[in-house]
């Protein structure tokens, strides 16, 4: 048996180094948000009721990833400013949480609405 060739992996190192040098700093946060969104979407798909077809699960994953990509930066900025945390460290947590909710966003919004109504009716005191 002939030994495995290592020239392909060694020749790819300069290309990877060049790619990271050119795009690493600018693409880093977006890649982090995307990977967090994919992880969260898998959580949403696994915790959802069974789908009629595989396309239903794929569609839920795509919606969760897209929603996470759109909302993560803004929500991470709000949380970071409110608590004084670095925004760049909030991206992964926020993207997983947003995508992980999947189709449960309406339940979360109803819960927030109910809590706000309770605060308004009680004048801000705890019920």
Helices and strands as residue ranges (DSSP letters): H 7-47, H 54-83, G 87-89, H 91-101, H 105-122
